[in-house]
Amino acid sequence: MEEYAREPCPWRIVDDCGGAFTMGTIGGGIFQAVKGFRNSPAGVSHRLRGSLTAIKTRAPPLGGSFAVWGGLFSMIDCSLVQVRGKEDPWNSISSGALTGAILAARNGPVAMVGSAAMGGILLALIEGAGILLTRFASAQFPNGPPFAEDPSQLPAAPLPSSPFGDYRQFQ
């Protein structure tokens, strides 16, 4: 299964790291805005100020955490692509498990195993959903005729018959 929309491997790490940072910052900003608004004292100005303060204090570190996860995942994924010589869902599943284990290493081996299992299961669910969606979408469109690699290698098609005989305007 080829993914043509992704960058080649060295640049994929930077791309995924930046995408994860953006996703974590925006998602964290929305979550912290709601949380800051709810936990502030009564009054619209207090609630808006509390919401803005929560966004400024918590969204960037959350985006950084997402960036670390995305960068580590991409580095492991690119390493597995290089070692195995192919790009398939097993690389992503293994990368998710290894990323979870590495990020939980400070908490001991039991936490590493639990995080590795969760990372592997999460990525297996994501990859499985992607495969199912691809199969469902491809079943919607029947296969057309196969395309030749080089059109010059095709046999010459006969000219359509004309009511004017063999007359051709442009030769």
DSSP file with accessible surface (Angstrom, degrees, kcal/mol):
  #  RESIDUE AA STRUCTURE BP1 BP2  ACC     N-H-->O    O-->H-N    N-H-->O    O-->H-N    TCO  KAPPA ALPHA  PHI   PSI    X-CA   Y-CA   Z-CA
    1    1 A M              0   0  123      0, 0.0     2,-0.3     0, 0.0    86,-0.0   0.000 360.0 360.0 360.0 113.4    0.0    0.0    0.0
    2    2 A E        -     0   0  121     86,-0.0     2,-0.6     2,-0.0    86,-0.0  -0.717 360.0-154.0 -95.2 141.8    1.7    3.1   -1.2
    3    3 A E        +     0   0   84     -2,-0.3     3,-0.4     1,-0.1     0, 0.0  -0.942  14.3 177.3-113.3 108.6    1.0    6.6    0.2
    4    4 A Y  S    S+     0   0  201     -2,-0.6    -1,-0.1     1,-0.2    -2,-0.0   0.636  72.2  65.6 -86.3 -14.9    1.8    9.1   -2.5
    5    5 A A  S    S+     0   0  103      2,-0.1     2,-0.2     0, 0.0    -1,-0.2   0.606  85.5  89.9 -84.8  -8.6    0.7   12.2   -0.5
    6    6 A R  S    S-     0   0   60     -3,-0.4     3,-0.1     1,-0.1     6,-0.1  -0.554  79.5-111.7 -92.9 153.9    3.5   11.8    2.1
    7    7 A E        -     0   0   93     -2,-0.2    -1,-0.1     1,-0.1     5,-0.1  -0.309  44.6 -86.9 -71.7 160.7    6.9   13.3    2.0
    8    8 A P    >>  -     0   0   80      0, 0.0     4,-1.7     0, 0.0     3,-0.6  -0.281  56.6 -88.4 -66.3 163.1   10.0   11.1    1.6
    9    9 A a  H 3> S+     0   0   31      1,-0.2     4,-1.0     2,-0.2     3,-0.2   0.779 119.7  46.7 -55.5 -47.7   11.4    9.8    4.8
   10   10 A P  H 3> S+     0   0   93      0, 0.0     4,-0.7     0, 0.0     3,-0.4   0.933 119.6  41.8 -63.6 -35.7   13.9   12.4    6.1
   11   11 A W  H <> S+     0   0  167     -3,-0.6     4,-2.3     1,-0.2    -2,-0.2   0.715 101.1  71.8 -81.3 -19.9   11.5   15.2    5.5
   12   12 A R  H  X S+     0   0   10     -4,-1.7     4,-3.0     1,-0.2     5,-0.3   0.853  92.4  57.8 -62.2 -34.2    8.5   13.2    6.8
   13   13 A I  H  X S+     0   0   45     -4,-1.0     4,-2.3    -3,-0.4    -1,-0.2   0.947 109.7  42.4 -63.0 -47.4    9.9   13.6   10.3
   14   14 A V  H  X S+     0   0   98     -4,-0.7     4,-2.5     2,-0.2     5,-0.2   0.922 115.5  50.6 -66.0 -41.3    9.9   17.4   10.2
   15   15 A D  H  X S+     0   0   89     -4,-2.3     4,-2.4     1,-0.2    -2,-0.2   0.931 113.6  43.6 -62.7 -47.1    6.5   17.4    8.5
   16   16 A D  H  X S+     0   0   39     -4,-3.0     4,-2.5     2,-0.2    -1,-0.2   0.875 112.5  53.2 -68.1 -36.3    4.9   15.1   11.1
   17   17 A C  H  X S+     0   0   45     -4,-2.3     4,-2.2    -5,-0.3    -2,-0.2   0.943 112.7  43.6 -64.7 -45.7    6.5   16.9   14.0
   18   18 A G  H  X S+     0   0   36     -4,-2.5     4,-2.5     2,-0.2    -2,-0.2   0.904 114.0  50.5 -67.0 -39.9    5.2   20.3   12.8
   19   19 A G  H  X S+     0   0   41     -4,-2.4     4,-2.7    -5,-0.2    -1,-0.2   0.904 111.1  48.5 -64.2 -41.1    1.7   18.8   12.1
   20   20 A A  H  X S+     0   0   11     -4,-2.5     4,-2.8     2,-0.2    47,-0.2   0.898 110.8  51.1 -66.9 -39.5    1.6   17.2   15.5
   21   21 A F  H  X S+     0   0   90     -4,-2.2     4,-2.6    45,-0.2     5,-0.2   0.941 112.5  46.4 -61.2 -45.3    2.6   20.5   17.1
   22   22 A T  H  X S+     0   0   72     -4,-2.5     4,-2.7     2,-0.2     5,-0.3   0.931 113.7  47.6 -63.1 -46.0   -0.1   22.4   15.2
   23   23 A M  H  X S+     0   0  120     -4,-2.7     4,-2.6     1,-0.2     5,-0.3   0.920 114.5  46.4 -63.0 -43.3   -2.7   19.8   16.1
   24   24 A G  H  X S+     0   0    1     -4,-2.8     4,-2.3    39,-0.2    39,-0.2   0.892 114.1  47.9 -66.3 -39.1   -1.8   19.8   19.7
   25   25 A T  H  X S+     0   0   38     -4,-2.6     4,-2.2    -5,-0.2    -2,-0.2   0.937 116.9  40.9 -69.3 -45.0   -1.7   23.5   20.0
   26   26 A I  H  X S+     0   0  101     -4,-2.7     4,-2.4    -5,-0.2     5,-0.2   0.955 120.2  43.2 -68.9 -48.7   -5.0   24.1   18.3
   27   27 A G  H  X S+     0   0   39     -4,-2.6     4,-2.5    -5,-0.3     5,-0.2   0.924 117.1  47.1 -62.8 -42.9   -6.8   21.2   20.0
   28   28 A G  H  X S+     0   0    3     -4,-2.3     4,-3.0    -5,-0.3     5,-0.2   0.868 110.0  54.4 -65.9 -35.4   -5.2   22.1   23.3
   29   29 A G  H  X S+     0   0   11     -4,-2.2     4,-2.0    -5,-0.2    -2,-0.2   0.922 110.0  45.8 -64.4 -42.3   -6.1   25.8   22.8
   30   30 A I  H  X S+     0   0  111     -4,-2.4     4,-2.0     2,-0.2    -2,-0.2   0.945 115.7  46.3 -65.0 -46.6   -9.8   24.9   22.2
   31   31 A F  H  X S+     0   0  125     -4,-2.5     4,-2.6     1,-0.2    -2,-0.2   0.933 114.7  46.6 -62.5 -45.0   -9.9   22.6   25.2
   32   32 A Q  H  X S+     0   0   17     -4,-3.0     4,-3.1     1,-0.2     5,-0.2   0.823 107.5  58.1 -68.8 -30.1   -8.1   25.0   27.5
   33   33 A A  H  X S+     0   0   23     -4,-2.0     4,-2.1    -5,-0.2    -1,-0.2   0.944 111.0  41.8 -63.3 -45.9  -10.4   27.9   26.3
   34   34 A V  H  X S+     0   0   83     -4,-2.0     4,-2.4     2,-0.2    -2,-0.2   0.937 117.0  48.0 -66.1 -44.4  -13.4   26.0   27.5
   35   35 A K  H  X S+     0   0   95     -4,-2.6     4,-2.0     1,-0.2    -2,-0.2   0.919 113.3  47.1 -63.9 -44.4  -11.8   24.8   30.7
   36   36 A G  H  < S+     0   0    8     -4,-3.1     4,-0.5     1,-0.2    15,-0.2   0.868 111.8  51.3 -65.6 -36.2  -10.5   28.3   31.5
   37   37 A F  H >< S+     0   0   83     -4,-2.1     3,-0.7    -5,-0.2    -2,-0.2   0.924 112.8  44.8 -66.3 -43.3  -13.9   29.8   30.8
   38   38 A R  H 3< S+     0   0  181     -4,-2.4    -2,-0.2     1,-0.2    -1,-0.2   0.825 114.4  48.1 -70.6 -33.4  -15.7   27.3   33.1
   39   39 A N  T 3< S+     0   0  121     -4,-2.0    -1,-0.2    -5,-0.2    -2,-0.2   0.397  92.7  97.0 -91.9   2.8  -13.2   27.6   36.0
   40   40 A S  S <  S-     0   0   18     -3,-0.7     7,-0.1    -4,-0.5     3,-0.1  -0.504  84.2 -90.3 -88.0 162.1  -13.1   31.4   36.1
   41   41 A P        -     0   0   87      0, 0.0    -1,-0.1     0, 0.0     9,-0.1  -0.181  59.3 -75.8 -64.4 164.5  -15.1   33.6   38.4
   42   42 A A  S    S+     0   0   76      4,-0.1     4,-0.1     5,-0.1     2,-0.1  -0.204  91.6  74.1 -61.8 150.8  -18.5   34.9   37.4
   43   43 A G  S  > S-     0   0   38      3,-0.1     4,-2.4    -3,-0.1     5,-0.2   0.104  79.0-111.1 112.3 133.3  -18.6   37.7   34.9
   44   44 A V  H  > S+     0   0  104      1,-0.2     4,-2.8     2,-0.2     5,-0.3   0.907 115.7  50.1 -62.8 -43.4  -18.0   37.7   31.2
   45   45 A S  H  > S+     0   0   70      1,-0.2     4,-2.2     2,-0.2    -1,-0.2   0.916 112.6  47.2 -65.7 -39.1  -14.7   39.8   31.4
   46   46 A H  H  > S+     0   0   87      2,-0.2     4,-2.7     1,-0.2    -1,-0.2   0.916 113.8  48.3 -65.7 -41.2  -13.3   37.5   34.1
   47   47 A R  H  X S+     0   0   69     -4,-2.4     4,-2.3     2,-0.2    -2,-0.2   0.911 112.5  47.1 -68.1 -40.9  -14.3   34.4   32.2
   48   48 A L  H  X S+     0   0  102     -4,-2.8     4,-2.5     2,-0.2    -1,-0.2   0.907 113.7  48.1 -66.9 -40.7  -12.8   35.6   28.9
   49   49 A R  H  X S+     0   0  147     -4,-2.2     4,-2.5    -5,-0.3    -2,-0.2   0.916 112.8  48.9 -64.9 -42.0   -9.6   36.7   30.7
   50   50 A G  H  X S+     0   0   19     -4,-2.7     4,-2.3     2,-0.2    -2,-0.2   0.888 110.9  50.9 -64.0 -37.4   -9.4   33.3   32.4
   51   51 A S  H  X S+     0   0   15     -4,-2.3     4,-2.2   -15,-0.2    -2,-0.2   0.941 111.8  46.2 -64.9 -45.9   -9.9   31.5   29.1
   52   52 A L  H  X S+     0   0   96     -4,-2.5     4,-2.5     1,-0.2    -2,-0.2   0.902 112.1  51.3 -65.5 -38.9   -7.2   33.5   27.4
   53   53 A T  H  X S+     0   0   72     -4,-2.5     4,-2.0     1,-0.2     5,-0.2   0.917 109.6  49.9 -64.7 -41.8   -4.8   32.9   30.3
   54   54 A A  H  X>S+     0   0   16     -4,-2.3     4,-2.5     1,-0.2     5,-0.5   0.904 111.1  49.7 -64.3 -39.0   -5.4   29.1   30.2
   55   55 A I  H  X5S+     0   0   52     -4,-2.2     4,-1.7     1,-0.2    -2,-0.2   0.945 111.9  47.4 -63.7 -47.2   -4.8   29.1   26.5
   56   56 A K  H  <5S+     0   0  142     -4,-2.5    -1,-0.2     1,-0.2    -2,-0.2   0.828 119.0  39.8 -66.1 -31.7   -1.5   31.0   26.8
   57   57 A T  H  <5S+     0   0   87     -4,-2.0    -1,-0.2    -5,-0.2    -2,-0.2   0.860 127.1  25.5 -88.2 -35.2   -0.2   28.8   29.7
   58   58 A R  H  X5S+     0   0  120     -4,-2.5     4,-1.6    -5,-0.2    -3,-0.2   0.738 106.0  67.3-105.8 -26.0   -1.3   25.3   28.7
   59   59 A A  H  X<S+     0   0    3     -4,-1.7     4,-2.6    -5,-0.5     5,-0.2   0.939  98.6  50.5 -68.1 -44.9   -1.6   25.1   24.9
   60   60 A P  H  > S+     0   0   64      0, 0.0     4,-2.4     0, 0.0    -1,-0.2   0.934 111.5  47.1 -63.0 -42.7    2.0   25.6   23.9
   61   61 A P  H  > S+     0   0   60      0, 0.0     4,-2.2     0, 0.0    -2,-0.2   0.901 112.5  50.9 -63.9 -34.4    3.4   22.8   26.2
   62   62 A L  H  X S+     0   0   48     -4,-1.6     4,-2.2     2,-0.2     5,-0.2   0.920 109.6  50.0 -66.8 -40.8    0.6   20.5   25.0
   63   63 A G  H  X S+     0   0    0     -4,-2.6     4,-2.3   -39,-0.2   -39,-0.2   0.896 109.2  52.8 -62.2 -38.3    1.6   21.2   21.4
   64   64 A G  H  X S+     0   0   27     -4,-2.4     4,-2.3     2,-0.2    -2,-0.2   0.896 107.5  51.1 -64.0 -39.2    5.2   20.5   22.3
   65   65 A S  H  X S+     0   0   77     -4,-2.2     4,-2.2     1,-0.2    -2,-0.2   0.917 110.7  48.5 -64.0 -42.0    4.2   17.1   23.8
   66   66 A F  H  X S+     0   0   83     -4,-2.2     4,-3.0     1,-0.2   -45,-0.2   0.896 109.9  52.9 -63.0 -39.5    2.4   16.3   20.6
   67   67 A A  H  X S+     0   0   13     -4,-2.3     4,-2.8   -47,-0.2     5,-0.2   0.897 107.9  50.2 -64.2 -40.4    5.4   17.3   18.6
   68   68 A V  H  X S+     0   0   87     -4,-2.3     4,-2.5     2,-0.2     5,-0.3   0.940 113.0  46.6 -62.1 -45.3    7.7   15.0   20.6
   69   69 A W  H  X S+     0   0   86     -4,-2.2     4,-2.6     1,-0.2    -2,-0.2   0.949 115.2  45.8 -62.7 -47.0    5.3   12.1   20.1
   70   70 A G  H  X S+     0   0    7     -4,-3.0     4,-2.3     1,-0.2   -53,-0.2   0.899 114.3  47.6 -64.9 -40.5    4.9   12.9   16.3
   71   71 A G  H  X S+     0   0    9     -4,-2.8     4,-2.4    -5,-0.2    -1,-0.2   0.927 114.0  46.0 -67.1 -43.4    8.7   13.3   15.8
   72   72 A L  H  X S+     0   0   31     -4,-2.5     4,-2.4    -5,-0.2     5,-0.2   0.926 112.6  51.2 -65.5 -42.3    9.6   10.2   17.7
   73   73 A F  H  X S+     0   0   23     -4,-2.6     4,-2.7    -5,-0.3    -2,-0.2   0.936 112.1  46.7 -59.2 -45.4    6.9    8.2   15.9
   74   74 A S  H  X S+     0   0    0     -4,-2.3     4,-2.9     2,-0.2     5,-0.2   0.883 110.3  52.5 -67.7 -36.9    8.1    9.4   12.5
   75   75 A M  H  X S+     0   0   93     -4,-2.4     4,-2.1     2,-0.2    -1,-0.2   0.936 113.4  43.7 -64.1 -43.1   11.8    8.7   13.3
   76   76 A I  H  X S+     0   0   22     -4,-2.4     4,-2.6     2,-0.2    -2,-0.2   0.922 113.8  51.4 -67.3 -40.9   10.9    5.1   14.3
   77   77 A D  H  X S+     0   0    2     -4,-2.7     4,-2.3    -5,-0.2    -2,-0.2   0.933 111.4  46.6 -62.3 -45.2    8.7    4.7   11.3
   78   78 A a  H  X S+     0   0   14     -4,-2.9     4,-2.2     1,-0.2    -1,-0.2   0.886 111.5  52.3 -64.8 -37.1   11.4    5.9    8.9
   79   79 A S  H  X S+     0   0   70     -4,-2.1     4,-2.7    -5,-0.2    -2,-0.2   0.913 110.2  47.9 -64.3 -41.9   13.9    3.6   10.6
   80   80 A L  H  X S+     0   0   35     -4,-2.6     4,-2.9     2,-0.2     5,-0.4   0.884 109.6  52.8 -67.6 -36.2   11.6    0.6   10.1
   81   81 A V  H  X S+     0   0   25     -4,-2.3     4,-1.9    -5,-0.2     5,-0.3   0.930 112.7  45.5 -62.3 -41.8   11.0    1.5    6.5
   82   82 A Q  H  < S+     0   0  160     -4,-2.2    -2,-0.2     2,-0.2    -1,-0.2   0.927 117.8  42.2 -67.7 -43.4   14.8    1.6    6.0
   83   83 A V  H  < S+     0   0  121     -4,-2.7    -2,-0.2     1,-0.2    -3,-0.2   0.937 122.5  37.2 -71.5 -45.3   15.5   -1.7    7.8
   84   84 A R  H  < S-     0   0   97     -4,-2.9    -1,-0.2    -5,-0.2    -2,-0.2   0.740  96.5-136.9 -80.9 -25.7   12.6   -3.7    6.5
   85   85 A G  S  < S+     0   0   64     -4,-1.9     2,-0.3    -5,-0.4    -3,-0.1   0.618  72.4  77.4  80.7   9.7   12.7   -2.2    2.9
   86   86 A K  S    S-     0   0  118     -6,-0.3     2,-0.6    -5,-0.3    -1,-0.2  -0.990  70.5-132.3-149.0 157.7    8.9   -1.8    2.6
   87   87 A E        +     0   0   50     -2,-0.3    -6,-0.0    -3,-0.1   -10,-0.0  -0.931  46.6 135.6-115.6 109.1    6.2    0.5    3.8
   88   88 A D    >>  -     0   0   35     -2,-0.6     3,-1.2   -86,-0.0     4,-0.9  -0.863  68.2 -87.0-143.1 175.6    3.2   -1.3    5.2
   89   89 A P  H 3> S+     0   0   26      0, 0.0     4,-2.3     0, 0.0     5,-0.2   0.782 117.1  68.8 -61.8 -25.1    0.8   -1.0    8.2
   90   90 A W  H 3> S+     0   0  164      1,-0.2     4,-2.6     2,-0.2     5,-0.2   0.844  94.7  56.6 -64.0 -31.8    3.1   -3.1   10.4
   91   91 A N  H <> S+     0   0    1     -3,-1.2     4,-2.5     2,-0.2    -1,-0.2   0.932 109.1  45.3 -62.6 -44.5    5.6   -0.3   10.4
   92   92 A S  H  X S+     0   0   10     -4,-0.9     4,-2.5     2,-0.2    -2,-0.2   0.909 113.7  48.9 -66.5 -41.5    3.0    2.1   11.8
   93   93 A I  H  X S+     0   0   32     -4,-2.3     4,-2.2     2,-0.2    -2,-0.2   0.946 114.6  44.9 -64.3 -45.7    1.8   -0.4   14.4
   94   94 A S  H  X S+     0   0   49     -4,-2.6     4,-2.8     1,-0.2     5,-0.2   0.894 112.3  52.9 -64.8 -38.2    5.3   -1.2   15.6
   95   95 A S  H  X S+     0   0    0     -4,-2.5     4,-2.6    -5,-0.2    -1,-0.2   0.898 108.3  50.1 -64.6 -40.5    6.2    2.5   15.6
   96   96 A G  H  X S+     0   0    0     -4,-2.5     4,-2.2     2,-0.2    24,-0.3   0.919 112.9  46.6 -63.5 -41.8    3.2    3.3   17.8
   97   97 A A  H  X S+     0   0   26     -4,-2.2     4,-2.3    22,-0.3    -2,-0.2   0.939 114.9  45.6 -66.8 -45.9    4.2    0.6   20.2
   98   98 A L  H  X S+     0   0   84     -4,-2.8     4,-2.7     2,-0.2     5,-0.2   0.890 112.0  52.1 -66.1 -37.3    7.8    1.6   20.4
   99   99 A T  H  X S+     0   0    0     -4,-2.6     4,-2.5    -5,-0.2     5,-0.2   0.934 110.2  48.5 -64.0 -44.5    7.0    5.3   20.7
  100  100 A G  H  X S+     0   0   10     -4,-2.2     4,-1.1    -5,-0.2    16,-0.3   0.913 113.3  47.7 -60.9 -40.8    4.7    4.5   23.6
  101  101 A A  H  < S+     0   0   15     -4,-2.3     3,-0.3    14,-0.2    -2,-0.2   0.927 112.7  47.6 -67.4 -43.8    7.3    2.4   25.3
  102  102 A I  H >< S+     0   0   86     -4,-2.7     3,-1.4     1,-0.2     4,-0.3   0.921 111.1  50.2 -65.7 -42.3   10.1    4.9   24.9
  103  103 A L  H 3< S+     0   0   82     -4,-2.5     3,-0.3     1,-0.3    -1,-0.2   0.746 113.6  46.4 -71.0 -19.2    8.0    7.8   26.2
  104  104 A A  T >< S+     0   0    7     -4,-1.1     3,-1.6    -3,-0.3    -1,-0.3   0.306  80.6 106.1-100.5   9.8    7.0    5.8   29.3
  105  105 A A  G X  S+     0   0   50     -3,-1.4     3,-1.3     1,-0.3    -1,-0.2   0.810  71.5  60.5 -62.4 -31.0   10.6    4.6   30.0
  106  106 A R  G 3  S+     0   0  237     -3,-0.3    -1,-0.3    -4,-0.3    -2,-0.1   0.712 100.1  57.3 -70.0 -18.4   11.0    6.9   33.0
  107  107 A N  G <  S-     0   0  124     -3,-1.6     4,-0.3     1,-0.3    -1,-0.2   0.371 115.6-101.2 -95.1   2.3    8.1    5.3   34.8
  108  108 A G    <>  -     0   0   24     -3,-1.3     4,-1.9    -4,-0.2    -1,-0.3  -0.220  41.4 -63.3 104.3 169.8    9.5    1.8   34.7
  109  109 A P  H  > S+     0   0  100      0, 0.0     4,-2.3     0, 0.0     5,-0.2   0.831 126.4  55.9 -66.0 -34.0    9.1   -1.5   32.7
  110  110 A V  H  > S+     0   0  131      1,-0.2     4,-2.3     2,-0.2     5,-0.2   0.938 110.5  45.2 -65.5 -43.4    5.5   -2.1   33.7
  111  111 A A  H  > S+     0   0   33     -4,-0.3     4,-2.8     1,-0.2     5,-0.2   0.869 110.6  55.5 -65.8 -35.1    4.5    1.4   32.4
  112  112 A M  H  X S+     0   0   64     -4,-1.9     4,-2.6    -8,-0.2    -2,-0.2   0.927 108.7  46.7 -63.0 -44.5    6.5    0.8   29.2
  113  113 A V  H  X S+     0   0  104     -4,-2.3     4,-2.5     2,-0.2    -2,-0.2   0.927 114.1  47.9 -64.8 -43.5    4.7   -2.5   28.5
  114  114 A G  H  X S+     0   0   37     -4,-2.3     4,-2.4     1,-0.2    -2,-0.2   0.929 114.5  45.2 -63.4 -43.9    1.3   -0.8   29.1
  115  115 A S  H  X S+     0   0   46     -4,-2.8     4,-2.8     2,-0.2   -14,-0.2   0.870 112.1  52.3 -68.5 -36.3    2.1    2.2   27.0
  116  116 A A  H  X S+     0   0   22     -4,-2.6     4,-2.7   -16,-0.3     5,-0.2   0.920 110.5  48.3 -64.2 -42.4    3.5    0.0   24.2
  117  117 A A  H  X S+     0   0   52     -4,-2.5     4,-2.7     2,-0.2     5,-0.2   0.931 113.5  46.6 -63.4 -44.4    0.4   -2.1   24.2
  118  118 A M  H  X S+     0   0  129     -4,-2.4     4,-2.7     2,-0.2     5,-0.2   0.913 113.5  48.5 -64.8 -42.4   -1.8    1.0   24.0
  119  119 A G  H  X S+     0   0    9     -4,-2.8     4,-2.3     2,-0.2   -22,-0.3   0.919 114.2  46.0 -62.6 -44.0    0.3    2.6   21.3
  120  120 A G  H  X S+     0   0   11     -4,-2.7     4,-2.3   -24,-0.3    -2,-0.2   0.922 114.9  46.5 -65.5 -42.7    0.3   -0.6   19.2
  121  121 A I  H  X S+     0   0   96     -4,-2.7     4,-2.5    -5,-0.2     5,-0.2   0.930 112.4  50.5 -66.1 -43.5   -3.5   -1.1   19.7
  122  122 A L  H  X S+     0   0   93     -4,-2.7     4,-2.3    -5,-0.2    -2,-0.2   0.943 113.9  43.8 -60.3 -46.4   -4.3    2.5   18.9
  123  123 A L  H  X S+     0   0   13     -4,-2.3     4,-2.9     1,-0.2     5,-0.2   0.859 111.0  55.2 -70.2 -31.9   -2.2    2.5   15.7
  124  124 A A  H  X S+     0   0   40     -4,-2.3     4,-2.7    -5,-0.2    -1,-0.2   0.915 109.3  47.6 -64.8 -40.8   -3.6   -1.0   14.7
  125  125 A L  H  X S+     0   0  119     -4,-2.5     4,-2.4     2,-0.2    -2,-0.2   0.915 113.5  47.7 -64.4 -42.2   -7.2    0.5   15.0
  126  126 A I  H  X S+     0   0   94     -4,-2.3     4,-2.2     2,-0.2    -2,-0.2   0.939 114.8  45.0 -64.5 -46.4   -6.2    3.5   13.0
  127  127 A E  H  X S+     0   0   32     -4,-2.9     4,-2.4     2,-0.2    -2,-0.2   0.910 113.2  51.1 -65.1 -40.6   -4.5    1.4   10.3
  128  128 A G  H  X S+     0   0   29     -4,-2.7     4,-2.6    -5,-0.2    -1,-0.2   0.912 110.0  49.1 -63.1 -41.9   -7.4   -1.0   10.2
  129  129 A A  H  X S+     0   0   49     -4,-2.4     4,-2.6     2,-0.2    -1,-0.2   0.903 110.8  51.2 -63.8 -39.4   -9.9    1.8    9.8
  130  130 A G  H  X S+     0   0   32     -4,-2.2     4,-2.2     2,-0.2    -2,-0.2   0.912 110.9  47.6 -63.3 -41.6   -7.8    3.2    7.0
  131  131 A I  H  X S+     0   0   44     -4,-2.4     4,-2.6     2,-0.2     5,-0.2   0.925 112.6  49.1 -65.5 -44.1   -7.7   -0.1    5.2
  132  132 A L  H  X S+     0   0  124     -4,-2.6     4,-2.6     1,-0.2    -2,-0.2   0.918 111.8  48.6 -62.6 -42.5  -11.5   -0.6    5.6
  133  133 A L  H  X S+     0   0  119     -4,-2.6     4,-2.6     2,-0.2    -1,-0.2   0.900 111.3  50.4 -64.4 -38.5  -12.2    2.9    4.3
  134  134 A T  H  X S+     0   0   82     -4,-2.2     4,-2.4     2,-0.2    -2,-0.2   0.931 112.8  45.7 -65.3 -43.4   -9.9    2.3    1.3
  135  135 A R  H  X S+     0   0  174     -4,-2.6     4,-1.6     2,-0.2    -2,-0.2   0.899 113.6  49.4 -66.4 -40.7  -11.6   -1.0    0.4
  136  136 A F  H  X S+     0   0  137     -4,-2.6     4,-0.7    -5,-0.2    -2,-0.2   0.926 113.3  46.2 -64.2 -43.2  -15.0    0.5    0.9
  137  137 A A  H >X S+     0   0   49     -4,-2.6     3,-0.6     1,-0.2     4,-0.5   0.886 111.8  50.9 -68.0 -36.5  -14.2    3.4   -1.3
  138  138 A S  H >< S+     0   0   73     -4,-2.4     3,-0.6     1,-0.2    -1,-0.2   0.802 103.5  59.6 -73.4 -25.3  -12.6    1.3   -4.0
  139  139 A A  H 3< S+     0   0   80     -4,-1.6    -1,-0.2     1,-0.2    -2,-0.2   0.734  95.8  64.5 -72.2 -20.1  -15.6   -1.0   -4.1
  140  140 A Q  H << S+     0   0  111     -4,-0.7    -1,-0.2    -3,-0.6    -2,-0.2   0.768 101.7  52.3 -72.0 -26.2  -17.7    2.0   -5.1
  141  141 A F  S << S-     0   0  151     -3,-0.6    -1,-0.2    -4,-0.5     3,-0.1  -0.943  83.9-136.1-117.0 117.2  -15.9    2.4   -8.4
  142  142 A P        -     0   0  120      0, 0.0     2,-0.2     0, 0.0    -3,-0.1  -0.316  35.1 -93.7 -68.0 155.5  -15.5   -0.6  -10.8
  143  143 A N        -     0   0  160      1,-0.1    -4,-0.0    -4,-0.0    -5,-0.0  -0.491  40.4-150.4 -71.8 134.8  -12.2   -1.1  -12.4
  144  144 A G        -     0   0   58     -2,-0.2    -1,-0.1     1,-0.2     3,-0.1  -0.186  41.6 -58.7 -88.7-173.2  -11.8    0.4  -15.8
  145  145 A P        -     0   0  104      0, 0.0    -1,-0.2     0, 0.0     2,-0.1  -0.390  65.0-100.7 -67.6 146.8   -9.6   -0.9  -18.6
  146  146 A P        -     0   0  129      0, 0.0     2,-0.4     0, 0.0    -3,-0.0  -0.407  35.6-126.0 -68.2 146.4   -5.9   -1.2  -17.7
  147  147 A F        -     0   0  191     -2,-0.1     2,-0.2    -3,-0.1     3,-0.0  -0.741  17.3-123.9 -94.7 140.7   -3.7    1.6  -19.0
  148  148 A A        -     0   0   55     -2,-0.4     6,-0.0     1,-0.1    -1,-0.0  -0.516  14.5-131.1 -78.1 149.9   -0.6    0.9  -21.0
  149  149 A E  S    S+     0   0  191      1,-0.3    -1,-0.1    -2,-0.2    -2,-0.0   0.915  96.1  26.2 -66.9 -43.2    2.7    2.3  -19.8
  150  150 A D    >   -     0   0   76      1,-0.1     3,-1.9    -3,-0.0     4,-0.3  -0.956  66.6-155.9-127.6 114.6    3.7    3.9  -23.1
  151  151 A P  G >  S+     0   0   96      0, 0.0     3,-1.4     0, 0.0    -1,-0.1   0.776  91.9  67.3 -62.1 -23.4    1.0    4.9  -25.6
  152  152 A S  G 3  S+     0   0   88      1,-0.3     4,-0.1     4,-0.0    -2,-0.0   0.706  93.3  60.6 -70.8 -15.2    3.4    4.6  -28.5
  153  153 A Q  G <  S+     0   0  151     -3,-1.9    -1,-0.3     2,-0.1     3,-0.1   0.523  82.4 104.1 -87.8  -5.2    3.5    0.8  -27.9
  154  154 A L  S <  S-     0   0  102     -3,-1.4     3,-0.1    -4,-0.3     2,-0.0  -0.446  83.4-101.0 -73.9 149.1   -0.2    0.4  -28.6
  155  155 A P        -     0   0  116      0, 0.0     2,-0.2     0, 0.0    -1,-0.1  -0.389  46.7 -94.5 -67.7 150.7   -1.3   -1.0  -32.0
  156  156 A A        -     0   0  103      1,-0.1     3,-0.0    -3,-0.1    -4,-0.0  -0.442  38.7-130.6 -68.1 132.5   -2.5    1.6  -34.5
  157  157 A A        -     0   0   85     -2,-0.2    -1,-0.1     1,-0.1     2,-0.1  -0.612  25.8-107.9 -83.1 141.2   -6.2    2.0  -34.4
  158  158 A P        -     0   0  123      0, 0.0    -1,-0.1     0, 0.0     3,-0.1  -0.405  37.7-106.3 -68.2 147.2   -8.0    1.9  -37.8
  159  159 A L        -     0   0  119      1,-0.1     3,-0.1    -2,-0.1     2,-0.0  -0.463  39.2-103.1 -71.0 143.8   -9.3    5.2  -39.0
  160  160 A P        -     0   0  116      0, 0.0     2,-0.1     0, 0.0    -1,-0.1  -0.386  40.4-105.8 -67.1 145.5  -13.1    5.6  -38.8
  161  161 A S        -     0   0  122     -3,-0.1     5,-0.1    -2,-0.0     0, 0.0  -0.469  36.0-153.2 -72.8 146.1  -14.9    5.2  -42.1
  162  162 A S    >   -     0   0   50      3,-0.4     3,-1.5    -2,-0.1     5,-0.1  -0.911  23.8-130.8-121.2 146.3  -16.2    8.4  -43.6
  163  163 A P  T 3  S+     0   0  126      0, 0.0     3,-0.1     0, 0.0    -1,-0.1   0.681 108.1  63.5 -68.5 -11.0  -19.1    9.0  -45.9
  164  164 A F  T >  S-     0   0  160      1,-0.3     3,-1.0     3,-0.1     2,-0.2   0.193 104.2-130.9 -97.0  14.3  -16.6   10.9  -48.1
  165  165 A G  T <   -     0   0   51     -3,-1.5    -3,-0.4     1,-0.2    -1,-0.3  -0.482  67.7 -17.1  78.9-135.3  -14.4    8.0  -48.8
  166  166 A D  T 3  S+     0   0  129     -2,-0.2     2,-0.3    -3,-0.1    -1,-0.2   0.280  95.1 129.8 -94.0  11.1  -10.6    8.3  -48.4
  167  167 A Y    <   -     0   0  164     -3,-1.0     2,-0.4    -5,-0.1    -3,-0.1  -0.495  33.2-177.2 -71.2 128.9  -10.7   12.1  -48.3
  168  168 A R        -     0   0  119     -2,-0.3     3,-0.1     1,-0.1    -2,-0.0  -0.996  20.8-152.6-126.0 132.9   -8.8   13.6  -45.4
  169  169 A Q  S    S+     0   0  140     -2,-0.4     2,-0.5     1,-0.2    -1,-0.1   0.916  85.0  38.9 -71.5 -43.6   -8.6   17.4  -44.8
  170  170 A F              0   0  172      0, 0.0    -1,-0.2     0, 0.0     0, 0.0  -0.932 360.0 360.0-113.1 127.0   -5.3   17.4  -43.0
  171  171 A Q              0   0  199     -2,-0.5    -2,-0.0    -3,-0.1     0, 0.0  -0.900 360.0 360.0-125.2 360.0   -2.4   15.2  -44.0
